[in-house]
Amino acid sequence: MLVLLVGLLAGALARDWLRSTSPPEPRAAAGATTADFHPPSSADPMPREPLPVETRRPPPAVMPPGQSPDPPTPEAQRGALDARLRAEPVSASWARFNEAQVRSALGEHLLAAGIEAPLDQRVECRTTLCRIDVHTRDGEIADATEVQLLQGISDGLANTRIFRQPRKDGTVALVIYASGGGL
């Protein structure tokens, strides 16, 4: 009798040891049989059966009458920024400080970098927003001016929106809106 108990105990221990060292058997999905399961092979690291993908789409957004799903045109964006600039009151100290930063970037920084000065420039700052108009001889100078200007004002006016306007005579106008906050 003792031999039988020792044999049963040894068998149970062996069975537990085998379960702990062998990989778990896959569980079949509801309604699936073991014939539906294809374990990956060592040559194929991906399962052969694709995982289920959610196919439902969110309902389309309801657009108010008169609006289109297209993003606003650059002209509309520029118009909105001009309207925002005109609506802002002027903070004399903020405007004076930021206008000086912009003029420095368009003067000293361009000169130090060996970039031709703009043909014309105008800066208008209010309370949180500045508009910078720069007219350059060509596109290459416009590119270099843009880079130097953005580097020169990045501490205080890090958010910018730039509108580039090539002209028929080969010159390029840059209209830049800059703000320390969001645009």
C-alpha positions in Angstrom: 0.0 0.0 0.0 2.8 2.3 0.8 4.4 1.6 -2.5 1.2 2.5 -4.3 1.0 5.9 -2.5 4.6 6.7 -3.2 4.0 5.9 -6.9 0.9 8.1 -7.1 2.7 11.0 -5.4 5.7 10.6 -7.8 3.4 10.6 -10.8 1.6 13.7 -9.6 4.9 15.5 -9.0 6.1 14.5 -12.4 2.9 15.7 -14.1 3.2 19.1 -12.3 6.8 19.4 -13.3 6.0 18.7 -16.9 3.2 21.3 -16.9 5.5 24.0 -15.4 8.3 23.4 -18.0 6.2 23.0 -21.2 4.5 26.0 -22.9 0.8 26.5 -22.2 -1.6 25.1 -24.7 -3.5 27.7 -26.7 -7.0 28.4 -25.8 -9.5 28.3 -28.7 -11.7 31.3 -29.3 -15.4 30.8 -28.7 -16.8 28.6 -31.4 -13.4 27.6 -32.7 -11.9 24.2 -32.7 -8.3 23.1 -32.4 -8.3 22.7 -36.2 -8.8 26.5 -36.4 -5.5 27.2 -34.5 -2.3 27.5 -36.4 0.7 28.0 -34.0 3.5 30.1 -35.5 6.5 28.2 -36.7 10.1 29.2 -35.9 10.5 30.4 -39.5 7.4 32.5 -39.4 7.5 34.9 -36.4 4.0 36.3 -37.1 0.8 34.3 -36.5 -0.7 33.0 -39.7 -4.2 34.1 -38.7 -4.6 37.9 -38.7 -5.7 39.4 -35.5 -9.3 40.8 -35.6 -9.4 44.5 -36.6 -12.0 46.9 -35.4 -13.9 47.8 -38.6 -16.4 50.3 -37.1 -15.6 53.9 -38.0 -16.6 56.9 -35.9 -19.6 58.8 -37.2 -18.8 61.6 -39.6 -18.5 65.0 -38.0 -21.5 67.2 -38.4 -20.5 70.3 -40.1 -22.4 73.5 -39.4 -24.2 75.0 -42.4 -21.9 77.0 -44.7 -18.6 75.4 -43.5 -16.5 73.0 -45.5 -14.3 70.2 -44.2 -11.4 71.7 -46.1 -8.7 73.6 -44.1 -8.7 77.4 -44.5 -6.8 78.8 -47.4 -3.6 80.8 -46.7 -5.5 83.9 -47.6 -8.2 83.1 -45.0 -5.6 82.3 -42.4 -3.8 85.6 -43.1 -7.1 87.5 -43.0 -7.9 86.0 -39.6 -4.4 86.9 -38.2 -4.7 90.4 -39.6 -8.2 90.8 -37.9 -6.7 89.4 -34.6 -3.8 91.9 -34.8 -6.2 94.9 -35.5 -8.5 93.8 -32.6 -5.6 93.7 -30.1 -4.9 96.8 -28.0 -1.3 98.0 -27.9 0.9 97.2 -24.9 3.5 99.9 -25.4 6.3 98.1 -23.5 5.6 94.7 -25.0 5.3 96.1 -28.5 8.4 98.4 -28.2 10.6 95.5 -26.8 9.5 93.0 -29.5 9.7 95.5 -32.4 13.3 96.2 -31.3 14.1 92.4 -31.3 12.7 92.0 -34.8 14.6 95.1 -36.1 17.8 93.8 -34.5 17.3 90.4 -36.2 16.7 92.1 -39.5 19.7 94.4 -39.2 22.6 93.2 -37.1 21.9 89.5 -37.4 21.6 89.6 -41.2 24.7 91.8 -41.5 26.7 89.4 -39.2 25.6 86.5 -41.3 26.6 88.2 -44.6 23.0 88.4 -45.9 21.8 91.3 -48.0 19.5 93.7 -46.2 15.9 93.6 -47.2 14.7 96.0 -49.8 11.9 97.1 -47.4 10.7 96.0 -43.9 7.9 96.9 -41.6 7.2 95.7 -38.1 4.0 96.2 -36.1 3.5 94.6 -32.6 0.5 94.9 -30.3 0.0 93.0 -27.0 0.7 89.4 -28.0 1.1 89.4 -31.7 3.5 91.0 -34.3 3.3 91.3 -38.0 6.6 91.5 -39.9 6.7 92.5 -43.6 10.0 91.9 -45.3 10.6 92.4 -49.1 13.8 90.8 -50.5 15.6 90.8 -53.8 15.0 87.1 -54.5 14.0 83.7 -53.1 17.5 82.8 -51.9 17.8 86.0 -49.8 14.2 85.4 -48.5 15.2 82.0 -47.3 18.3 83.2 -45.5 16.5 86.2 -44.1 13.7 84.0 -42.8 16.2 81.7 -41.0 18.1 84.5 -39.4 14.9 86.3 -38.4 13.4 83.3 -36.8 16.7 82.6 -34.9 16.8 86.2 -33.7 13.3 86.3 -32.3 12.9 82.8 -31.1 13.4 83.7 -27.4 10.3 85.9 -27.2 8.3 85.2 -30.3 8.7 81.5 -30.8 5.4 80.8 -32.6 5.3 82.0 -36.2 3.2 81.7 -39.3 4.9 82.7 -42.5 3.3 83.6 -45.8 5.7 83.8 -48.8 4.6 85.9 -51.8 6.8 85.6 -54.9 6.3 88.6 -57.2 6.5 88.9 -61.0 9.7 91.0 -60.8 11.5 88.1 -59.0 11.4 89.7 -55.6 9.8 87.9 -52.7 7.7 89.4 -49.9 7.5 87.6 -46.6 4.6 88.3 -44.3 5.3 86.8 -40.8 3.0 86.7 -37.8 4.9 86.1 -34.6 3.7 85.5 -31.1 5.0 84.4 -27.7 1.8 82.3 -27.3 -0.3 80.4 -29.7 -1.2 81.5 -33.2 
